[in-house]
């Protein structure tokens, strides 16, 4: 049998509760889930998933700026709800 050790982790209590629920539904406790994560990290030689900062690409930034411009342009027709917009599209 492998020797074991204890370690302590500080985390947001809401995150802990959500994870305990999630992993409980998967049939394991948080300790087992953390061990799975650590073993998988060793297997792949790093994080077992991609870790990166998400920045919008140039096309997305351009679309966001265009949407902002349209939203503040008083000459562009605005709709109070989706139904109103769909009614006009059907005409």
Protein Blocks (a to p, Z undefined) as FASTA:
>chain_A
ZZdddddddddfklmmmmmmmmmmnopafklmmmmmmmmmmmnopafbdcddddddfklm
mmmmmmmmmmmmmkbccdfbfklmmmmmmZZ
